[in-house]
Amino acid sequence: MKQLNHFLLLAFIAIMPLNVFSQVLVEAESFKTKGGWKLDHQAFPQIGSAYLLAHGSGRVVADAQTIVDFKEKGDYHVYVSTYNWTSPWYKGEGPGKFKIIVNGKPLENTLGSKGDKWEWQYAGKTNISSSSVKLVLRDLTGFEGRVDAIYFSKVKKTPPTGIKELESFRNKSLGYFKPKNGGEYDLVVVGGGVAGCCTALTAARYGLNVALVDNLPGVGGNHYLSVKMNGLLNKNLYPNVGNMLRQLSDLVIPSPEEYANEKHVEHFNGAGNVILKQRTSVELALFRKKVLESAGVKLFQSTHVYEAVANKGKIKSVQGKSLITGEPIVFNGRLFADCTGDGVVGYLVGADYRIGREARTVANESLAPEVADQKKMGSTLWWNVKKKDEKVSFPTLKEMPWAMQCSDEYFHDVCKGGWFWETGMTRDNALEMELVRDNLFRAIYGNWAYIKEHKNEEHLNEELNITSYIGMKRESRRLLGDIILNENDIRNRVKYPDASFTTTWPLDLHYATEDNAKYFPGWEWITKCDNDKKASWVKPPYDVPYRVLYSRNIDNLFIGGRNMSVTHVALGTVRVQGTLGMAGEVIGMAANICIKHNAEPRDVYKKYLNELIESMKKGAPLE
């Protein structure tokens, strides 16, 4: 009997969360007070989690702090999951230094400046003498230190680092033994940018049960990150396609007469930017959220999708993780729409895709290279400076050997970044976004350091003000549909029977400038628009076929956003947010037809095209 009881006790211990006994795992993103530390998800492919970033642009950020409960007192070894972010470029000590403070006492080791990958670093030993402990993250530099998790253990043993092993370790430590049921839906939309919002709102207006899952805290994607909305709404084959986008943007829906006479063009400026009411990005996100939820869309924000289940070419479910609590959540659906921009859902279930530039022989495109390569458009960060009443110092380039080493031969004497501050043109912007973003940090800090040191009289009282930290992407994976739109379709105005949303933006492709590539080969950070004088600009509008909006080998997957079925060259015109929003409306209409007829996206073209056309003529219900 004693042996049996002992066996049962061991079995009970094996299935209990680790923190019931002598180990405690604290996810940094769950800190009650984050101070100046920012929530960042861009290393999710490497660590399977969000983390906190000491994003101070060279100014030390305020402490993050929280209260941790301990079941057992005594001595604990403390490990921190962190990353020396400059290690891909610089082999010396990195700048992202920070300390862990337990109940007011700093632990022995300074963290974040050594190593060459995400890893557990030993912070030191501490004595826990009470059941409630104050835990503090203290930034030491303001230069992008990062903390994923803090682990307390009575045994001096480093936790696992492999992505699968780490995932299991997290779940057991936090008590997540099975994913939370996020619900059953007619349509699960993954990606809450303008395209995803329009897809979800349109489908919900037809009465579909819709979930919208997004990894940002505010809906809008790049628009939430302050990218202007481009793409005219007043040139459409079907004038009522665009009404959901107008509602989400708080724009007036024009009457047919106004539309025909183009009297509502005050919503656009000369560059084709949609002019919205003056709101902050947070205010706009809250407005969109209100519109979506009033239509019945169930929103899951700060939730990153990282797994999916498919069987015989059909998706059954996708699994996300809360970037705040770390809890996994499963969403089951009849139809799915990949509006992530990165083609995340398609990638997870084996959908056909391309990344980089196709060879010219693929579609005989004049702007395609002779040989296929991995070049693509990159990602951008905004930054600017502000003038102070007193002198403002900044480290010199000699003090920042990890930054871009600008010189008299090459630097940019500017006080803010624009769209052309762009990097990642040869990297995988889906899987390596943290690396891509970090390269722009190096460029911004290195260029500003040079300016402050060598142009001091002009910039004596200026300091870096706003520097964004979530990369604003342009291109990564493109999922493949029954049609892969190419340059010749657009140049030759090819008319397809399933013409749907309309694009008005040019074939706008970005490549590194020659001088930047000369001085920073492989890690370029300044680009140009390659809009040559050979009619690469789209002047008349072009009506894009519906068949670019669903996967050719995953039966129940719609593909919206910039990961739709186009070549690299054709992406140059469809990729802007106003255009993508209208594409989302077409997906929402097609989803309604699928649910109505128990059909798949391809069937909408093959069997119910006339019904889709009628839907586009009428537009989605306005309420």
N, C-alpha and C positions, 0 to 999 in steps of 0.2 A: 504493500500500500504506500509506504514511504517513497519507493522508487517511482510509482505512478504519480504521486503528488509532485515529486521533483520534476518529472518529465512535463507535467501540465504547466508548472510554473515557468519552465524554460520556454515552452511553446507560447505562453502568454507574453513573456518578455519579448520574444522575437517579433510579435506582431504589433507591439505598442510603439507609439512615436518615440523617437530618441530622446526628446527633451523632457519626457516623464522622469527619466533617471538622471544620468550625469552628463548629458550633452544638451546644448542649446544652440539652435541655428537661428540667426536673425537675418532676414533679408533686408538689405539696405533700403530698398524701395518702400518698405513698410514702415519706415521711421515716421513717428507721429509728427515731428517738426523737422522739415527738411532744410530750414535756414536758407543759405544761398546755393545749396546743392540742387542740381536739376535731374529730373527723371529722364533716363535715356534708354532706348530699346535697341540701338543700332548694332549691338554685339550679340543679339539673340542667336544668330546661327552658330556662334562660337561657344556661348555659355548657357543658352536656353533660358535666359532670364533678362529682366531689366536691371539697371544699376543706377547709382547716384554719381553725378559728374560735378566736380568742383569747377564750374565754368565761370571764372572771374575775369577773363581777359587780362590776366596779370595782376589782378587785385585779389587778395585773400577773401574768400567767401565766408559768410556766417556759418556757425556750427550747425550741423544736423544732430538731432538728439531724440531719444526715445527712452521709454521705461521697459525693462526686460524682467520677466518673472522667472525666478529660479526655484525649483522644487527641492534642491539639495545644496547646502552650503559647502564651502571648502575651497581648495586650490584648483584653478582651471588654467589650462593652456588655451591661448586665443590665436586663431588663424583667420586671415582675411583673404577673400577672393578678390584679387586686384590685377592691374596690368600696367606695366611700364610702357606707355603708349608710343613713345618715340623710338622704341627699339628697332622697328623695321628700317630706320634710316641712320640711327646714331647708337653706337655701342657703349657709350659712356653712361653716366648717371642721368636718369630722366628727370623732368621737372615736376611730375605729378605727385609731390610728396604730401603725406598726411599722417596724422597720429590717431590712435584709438584711445579714448579716455573712459575709464570705468570708475564710476562714483567719485569723479574729480581727480583721479590719479592717472596721468598718462602712462601707457604701457611702454616698455623699454625701446622697442624698435620703431624707426621711421619707415613707412611703407610706401610703395608705389613708384619707386625710382630705380628698381633693379629688375632683372629678368627679361625675357623676350616673348612672353605669351601670357594669356590669362592663366593665373595660377593661385594656389593658396600660399600666402606668405605668413611667416610666424611673427606675431605681434609681441608676444611675451607671455608672462605668467601673472595671474592676478588671484587675489583671495576674495571670494564672495562670502560676505558675512551676514547678508540680509536677503530676504526673499524678493525684494524689489530693488533693482539696480538701474542707475542712470547711465546710459551708454551714449557717448558723444563721438562724432566724426569731426576732426579738426583739420581743416585745410591749412597748408603751410605756404602755398605759393600763388594760388589763383590760376595755375596753368594746367587745368584739366585732369587733376587726380580723379581716380574712379574707384568705387567700392561696390562690389556685387553682393557680398554676404559676409557675416561675421560668425565664426563658429567657436563655441566654448566647449572644451572637453577636459575631463579629468585624466584622460589618457593622452599622452603626447603622440598623436598620430595624425598625419595630414589626410584630409578628406579626399575623395576621388576627384579627378579632373576630366576624364573622358566624358563626352557630352551625354551619352546614355547612362553611364554610371552616376554622373552628377545629377541627372534628372531623377533617377530613382532615389538617390540620397536626399535630395530636396523634398520629394513627396513624402518619404518616410519620416523625415525630420519634422515636417510641418503637419503631418497627420492626414495627408491627402492620399487615401488608398484606392480611390476610384474617381474618375472625373465627374464633376457636377453635370447634371442634365440641363442643357441650355434650352431645350424645347424641340418641338417638331414643327417644320415650316414648309410652306409651298415653295418658298424661295429663300435661300440663304445668300446674302450679298456679302462678300468679303472685300473690304477696302472702302473706307468712308470718304474718299475724295469727292470731287464734284460729280464724277461719273457714277460712283457708287451711290451717292445721295439721290441722284436723279433716277437711277435704276430702282432703288428701294421705294421712293415716293410714288413713281409711276405704277409699279406693281401693286402697292398698297391701295392706291386710288381705285383700282379695279376690284378691290376686295380680297386680294391675296394675303395670306398670313406670311409676313416678311420679317426676317432678322437682318440687321445690318451690323457687322462686326468690324471694328477698326482698332488699330493700335495706337492712335493718338488720343489725347484727352479731349480734343474738340474736333467735330466733323468738318470736312472741307479739304483734307489732304494738303496739297501744295498751296491752295488758297488760304487755308488756316495758317500756313507758314509764311503768308504775306506775298505770294506770287500773284501778279495781276491776272485777271481772267480775260484771255484773248479768244477770238473767234466770233465772227458776226452771227447774230441770231435773226437777221432780217433779210437773208438771201436764200431761204430754204425752198426746196422743192415742195415741202409740206409745211406751210406757215405755222401750223399749230404744234409742230415739233419744236420744242423750246419753251413751252408754257410752264412745264414743271421747273425748269431751270430758272425761269423768271420768278416763279413763286418762291423758290429757295433763295433767290437773290433780292427779293422784295422789289422787283421791277414791275412796272405797269404792263399788263398784257394788252397789246394793241388790238384795235378793232380791225376787221378785214380791210376797211378803207384806209386806215392809218398805215397798215402793213403794205398795201399796194402802192401807196404814195410815199412810203418811207418817211413818214412824219415823226416817227419815234426814234430816229437815228441819234437823238441826243443821248441815248444810252451808250454811245460809242465815241471814241476819239479817233483821230486819223490813223492810228496804228492798229485799230481793230480791238482795242481794249474795252471790255464791258465796264461801264461806269456805274458803280454801286453807290449806295448811300454811305456817308461817312460814318463808319463804325470801325472799332478795333477788330482784330482777328478773333478775339475772344467773344466779343459781342455778336459778330457774324456767325460764329459757331453756335452760340446759344440760340440765335434766331433760327438757324437751320434745324437744330435739334427740336425746337418747339414745333416747327412745321412738320417734320417727320413723325414725331410722336403723336401729334394731333391726327395724322392720317392712319395711325395704328402700327407704324413701324416699331419693332422692338429693338432698341439700341444697346449695343454692348461696346462701350468705349474702353480705351486702354487695355485692349484684349488682342493678343498677337496669335494668329493662326500658324501652327507649326506641324500639324499632322493631319492626315486625311485617310479615309477608308473608301476604297472603290472595289467593285466586283463586276467582272465582265463588261468593262467599259462604262460603268455608271458609278457616280459618287454616292455613297451612303451617308457619310458624315464628315465633318471637319472638326478638329479639336484645337481650341485656343487656350491661352493661359492669361489670367489676369496679371497685368504688369504692376499691380498694386499689392495683391495678396499672394500671388504665385499659384493660385488655385487653377487647376485644369478644368475646362468646360467643353462639353461636346454639343454640337449643333447638328441635328438630323434634318434632312431636307429631301424634297422631291426634285427640285432644281437648284443649281448653284450658279452664281455669277462671280467670276474672278475679276474684280475691279481694283486689285492691289497695285497695279502698275508694274509690279515685278513678276506677274504670272505665278504667284506663290501656290495657289490651289492647283493649277494645272501642273506645275512642276512636281508637286507632292504626289499626284496620281498618275504621272507618266504621260501627260499630254504632249503632243509634238510641239516643239518650240525651236526658235532660233535666237542667237545672241551674237551681236557684232554685225559686220557688213557682209552681205552676199557678194559673190563674184559677179562680174558683169555678165557672164554667160548664163546665169540663173534666170534673169528676166530681161536681158539686153538693155539694162538701164545705163544711160549716159553718165550718170553721176556715181555709179558703182565702181569700185576698184577692179583691176584686172584679176586680182587674186583675193579670195575671201580673207578677212582678218577679224580680229577682236575689237577693232576700233568702234567707238560709239560716242554718243553725246554723254556728257558727264553730269555732275551735281554741283550745286552752288550753295554758298552761305552768304547771307547779308552781313555787312558791317559798316560802321561809320564812326566818326570821332565827334567830340564836343569840346567847346572852348571853356576853360575854367578861368577864375580870377587870379589864380596863382600858377607858378611854374609846375609842370607835371613831368615826373621822370618816368622812364621806361628802361628795362634792361638793354644793354648793348648787344650786338650780334655776337661779340666775343663771349659774353655771358650766357648766350643762348646758342651753343654749337649745334643743337638739335633742330633749330629753325632753318628755313630757307635762307641761304647765305647770299643775300642781295649785295649789289656792288654798284660802283659808278657806271659800270658797263650795262647793268640791267637792274632796274627797279621801277616801280610805278609811283609817281609823285601825286597821289590822289588821297582824298579824305573819306572815301566811302567805296564799298564794293558794289558792282553791278552784276548783271547776268553773266558777264564774261569772266568773272572770277569763278572758274569752273575746273574741276579736276575729276579723275576717275575714267578718263577716256579709253584706257586700256585695261581697266579692272572690272570685276564682276560687281556691279552696283547693287545686285540683289544679295549676294553672300558676303561681300566685303565692304559694306557701307561704313562701318566704323573706321576702317583703314582709309577709305576715300575721304571721309569727313576730316580725319586727323591730318591728312596731307594739306587740306585747306587751312587748318589751324596753323600749321607750320608756315604756310605762305603769308597769311595775314600777319602773324607775329613777326616773322622775319622781315617782311617789307616795311612794317611800321617801325621796327627797331632801327632799320637803316635810315628811314626818314627822320626819326627823332634825333639820331646821332649826327647826321650829315646835313640836314635841312633845319637845324634847330631854331634859327631865328623865326622862320615861318610857322613852326609848329610848337613853339616853346610852351605855350599854355594849353595845349590840346592833349586829350587822352582818348584811348579807345573807349567808345561808348557802348553801342549795341553790337554784339557779335552773335549771330544765330548759331545753333549747334546741331539742329536736325537738318541733315542734307536734303536739299530740294532736287529731286531726281528728274532726269529727262528720259533716260533710256536704260533698259536692262533686257529682260526676256520678252520675246514676242511670241505668243501662242499662235498656232496655225489653224486656220479654218478651211472651209471648202473653197474660198478664194483668198489668195494672198495679194492684197492690193499692191501695185507697184507704180513706179514713176511713169511708165507709158500709159497706164490707165488714166492718170491725172492729166498728163500733157496732151493726150489725144482725145480727152473728154469722152472716154468709152462709156456708153450708156448700158447699164445692166437693168434687167427687168425688176430686180429687187432693190433699186436705188432707194436710199432711206435718209439718213442724216446728211447734212451738207457741211463741207469744209471750205473755208475761205482763207486760211493761213497759207503762207508760202511754203515751198519745199525748203524749210529753214533748218539747215544742218550746221552743227558746230564742230570745229576742229581746233586743236592747239595752234597758236600763232607760231610762225617760224622762229622768231627770236626767243620765245619762251622755251620752245622745244630744244633749241640750241644749248641753252644754259641749264635746263632742268629735264634732260631726256628721261622719259618713262614716268616722270612725276610732274608733268606740265600742269599749270594752274591758271593760265590766261588763254582764252579762246577767241575765235572770230566766227562770224556767220559766213558760211560758204554759199552765199546767194550770188551766183555769177550772173553775167549779163546775157546768158543763153536761155532766157525765159524760164528760169527756175522758180520764179515767183508765180503763184497761182493768182491770176487776175479774175477770170470768171469763177463763180463758185463751182464746186464739184460735188456731185451726189454719190455717196459711198454705198456700195451694195451691202445689204443685210448679212450676206454670207461671211463677212469678216468678223462677225460678232458671236460665233459659236465654234467650239472645238471640233476638229475633223475626226478625232478618235476617242473623245470622251463624250458619250451621247447626251448627257444632261448638264453640260457645262457651257454657260455663256461666257464670253470674254469681252469685257469692257475696259475702258481706260486705255492708257498708252501701251498695254500689253496685247492689244487686238491684232488681228492677222494682217500684217503689212510688212513690207520690206523695210530695211533701215532707211532707204531714201524716202519712201512714202510716209514713214513715221514723221518726217519733217513737217508735214502739213496737218495730220489728224491729231497731233499730240497735245494741242492747247486745250485749256479747260472748258471754254465755252462749247467747243466742238465735241469734246468727250462727254459733256453733260447731255447734249442732244442724242448722242449714241446711246447713253444710258436710258433715255426715255424709250428709244426703239426696243431695247432689251426688255424693259418693263412691259411694253405692249406685247412682245413676243411671248414672254413668260405667261401672261394672262391667257393667250391662245393655247399654249401648251397645257396649262391646268384645265382649261375648258374642254379640251379634246383628248386629254390624257396622251399628249403627244410630246415629242422631243424637239429641241430647237431646229434641227434640220428639217423636220416635218413642216415647220412653219413656211419654209421656202417651197418645199415639194408639194404640199397639199393645201396650205392655208394662206398662200401669198396674198390673194385678194382680200382676205380678212385683215391681214397686217396693213395693207395699203389703206383700207378703210379706216383703220385705227389711226394711222398717221395723218390722214386727212382731217379726221375729227379732233385729234389730240386727246390726251388722257383726261379723265374727269378732273375738273378744277377743285372739287371738294368731295 
